[in-house]
Amino acid sequence: MSANVIQLVRSTMTDSVVRQLSESLGQTQQATQAVFTVTLPALVTALMNKSATLDGARSLFTTLLGPQVNAQISEQLPQLIATTAGLNQLEQTGRHLLERVLDRRVDHLSDVVALQTGAATQPAHGLAGVLGATLLGVLKRHFLDTRSDVSALPALLSEQLPHVIGQINDPVSAALGMGTVMEFAEGISGQLKTVASELEPTVERATPPGLATFETAAGVGVGGVRAVQPARTQAPLDALIREQKRSRTGLWWFLAAALVVAFLCIRGCHNGKGDGSSDGTSDGTSEAVASVPPEASGVAAIAASAVPASATLSPQSDTYLSFRVSPLGEPTLTARLSSEGERSALIEMLEKKLGRRFSADLSVDPAIKPATWLTHFDALLPLMTQSGAELKLEGHEIELSGTALQPGSNWVTQLQSQFGNDYRVGGFNEDQAVAQATTQFQQQIKALLNADGSCASADFAKTLNLQVINFSTGTARIPVSAINDLNETAKALKRCQADGKTVQLEVSGYSDNVGVPAANLQLSKKRAASVREFLVQAGVPAESLRTKGYGQLHPVASNDTESGRFANRRIEFIEIE
């Protein structure tokens, strides 16, 4: 059972992996290695601290065996970080897992690590996520290989004290909420040994190798289990999630049928009002009223607002739903619905499954097409408890991201089967999105490269904004995928300059809402400056371009999903009149 966890993770972080990560994040291998050297022992220490209580050890063990943790990460890591999309997804998954396990933001630690190592803040944040996903995956693999139970977790972590205690300092310890290193070191070993002795084994000695005993716990969420002695059921460790879902299949079908009937009844009652308006409104719009008041801390409130049909949505706009699940398993939803009946039905289904552990922004507009997806909504409820899962549904298109697309997940197949052929279910692919944008841009830039092409700033801005400059996480270095497009941009701008028609543009940088707003603002400024510098070096007059960073202001899409954040992390060209 004994193992050096630090060494197991370091053997996964090979020189080629470190080099690959360094190139993607735009920093030296020495800087990446320095971040690893400080962050890895800190994370192991944080897991030790988590397991120093009975509830903490059980919670960590449940997370390790959950579907979000990839037990094959040691073999798959080079492939997972080979693309920008893969790296971003791994980083995000790791951050979600760490914040769920540690009950605190990972940024507190990575900010300290960046300060101590001299690394840039954003790469330090990204590497913390990668290390977190790797560390948890390595631990899961160890427990599966050794057929160990929850009582072995604090015992294993107790053995790590000699390997980590000399590699952390008081600022790192404070960032993890553990006081001083001396205080931590004096008490942690005894606490872990006490917890290990008090935990009841989840595997009987007569149990065949590879099998664990467990009982599903109501309200834990997808993948949640608790160890018990009586009423044992044997199942492979990696099959815990499948067992829980099978045990509830009959109940789900019953609830699904009941909810469909309730929805149809509610909708029928609403449609019977005659004029399509509600609550006596005279302008033909439906007024959505918040019906779930905020109560105790952590209890979600429904914040619903009316959206007039003439305000932002064209007639017969598609219905819309998106959600993102927090590290604690609580979803935040946004939806556009066509009636109060649909809104009431959605709230009812959410409360039956989640109680009040969710928040939602639900708008009602009779100009929107009916939300036919409500009849399939029960299929989405289990995903709404999976930490880090993301979904966007618009019309009949369903897009998954976050942990819903992690290796080994079958959510695409499962939802496609349950929604049927009228819907198309898929995942967001960042590389594919960049390729599609590049193709569209190359087609449109031809008109500006022609000798008789327009030199109007508005025309240039419209075309140039089709290109995607997909910077790596935390860097302002121009990615290889954008070089050809920017060279074409420079050629078109120089053509107008040669004709005496200089095009005046602002190069604007924007970010998503992940991370610290101040850091996002600075990064957006640096990225805009990098694009301007590239164009100037390619021959575009410096005086024709100015730059400005806006950070996470003015999003063009919801930050709830990966595709939305991808759209918001953008360089925008704006005409200067």
C-alpha positions, 0 to 999 in steps of 0.5 A: 500500500505504501507509495510516494505520491510526489514521485508518482506524479513527477513520473507522469510529468515527464520532460516532454510533458513539461516542454509541451506545457511550457510551449502552450503557456508561453513560458520557459521550462524552468518556470514551469518546473518551478511552479510544479516544484512548489504547487505539487507538495502544496496540493498533497499537503492540502489533501492531507489536511482534508483527510484529517477528519472523518467527513473529509476523508470520506468526501475525498475518497468519494471524489476520487472514485467519481467519474470526473477523476481520470484514472488513466491520466498518466498514460493519456496526459500527452494526448490531453494537452496536445491541443489548446482545447484539450489543455483548457478542458484538463485545466478546468476539470482539475480546478473544479475538482480541487475547489470541490475537494479543498472547499476554497479557490485554487487561485489563492494558492497559485497566486502565492506560487506565482509570487514565489517563483516569478512565474506569470499568474495566469500560467500558474493558475493553469498549471495548478489545474493540470496538476490537480487533475493529474494528482487525483487521477494518480491517486485513483489509479493507485486505489484501484490497483491496490483494491484499497478502501477509504480507511487506506486514504488517510494512512497513505497520506500520512506517509507523505509527510516526510516528502512534503514538509520541507517543500512548503512554507508559511505563505503556501500553508496560509493560502491553503487555510492551514496556519503555519507549517510547524503547527500543521506538521505537529498535529497532522500525522496523529490526526490522520492515523486516528481517522484511519483507525476509526473508518470502517473498511468498505471491503470485507476480507472475503470480497473478491479482488477489485470489488468494493461494498457501498450503499448509495446515499440520497442527495449526494448527487451523481457518483456520490456514495458512502461506505457502510457495513450492513446491506452490502452490495458488491460492485467494481470500484469504477462501476459505482456511478453505474450502480447508482443510476441502475438503482434509480432507473424505475423511479426516474421513469415514474417521475418522468411520466408524472412531470410530463403530465404536470407540464401538459396540464400547466401549459393547457391552463395557461393557454386557456387564458385566451389573449396570451398575456399574463398577470394583466399586462396590456402590452402582450408580454409575459411578466416573470415574477421571482417565486423562490425567495432567498432564505439561508446562505447557500439557498438559491433564488430564482431571478426571473425577468420579463423580456419584451418580444420587441426588445432583443428577440426576433419573432419565433426565436429559438428557446434557450437553456444553458447551465454550469455546475459549481464545484459543490454540485450546484447548477446555475441556469439561464433559460428563455421560455415562451410562457409562464406555464413553461417557466412554472413547469421548469421550476417544479422539476428543478425543485423536485430533484434539487430542492433549492440548491440551484439558481436560475435566470428565467425570462418569458417571451411569447415570441419564443418557440415552445420549449419542447425540450421540457418533455425530456428535461428529466434526462438533464437532471443527473448532469446538473449535479455533476461538478464542472458539467456545462450544457447549452441547448438552443433550438434543437442543438445541444452542446456539452462542455466541461466535465460532461465531455471528460474521457470516458464520459458517455453523456453525448450518447446518453442524451442523444438516445433520450432526446431522439433524432429531433435533436443533435447532441455534441461537444464543443471542439475548440480546434474545430471552431478555430478552423471554421473561423479561419475558413470563413475569414479567408473567404471574406478577406479576398474582397479586401485584398482586391485592388478595387476593394473597400478601404472603409474602416467599417468594412474592415472591422466587419471582415477582420472580426471573423478571424479567431486569435486563440491565445493559449491560457494566460499568454499574450503570444500570437498563436501559430494558428493565427499567423496566416490570418494576421499576415492577410490582415496586414496585406489588406491594410497596407493596400489601402495605405498605398492608395492613400486611404489609411484605415484607422482601427482600434484593436480591442482585447476581451476576456472571459470571466474566469480568474481575477478581473484585474488580471483578466484586464491586464491580459486583455491589454497585453493581447491587444498590444501583441496583435498591434505589434505583429501588424506593425512589424508586418508593415502596417502604419503604427499610427493607424492602430491603437489598442485597448483592453476591456477584460471581461466587460461586454461579453458576446455570449454566456460564460456558462459554457466553454463555447461562450467563454471561447467567444468572449476571449476575443480580439475585436477590431473597431472602426475609428471615425 
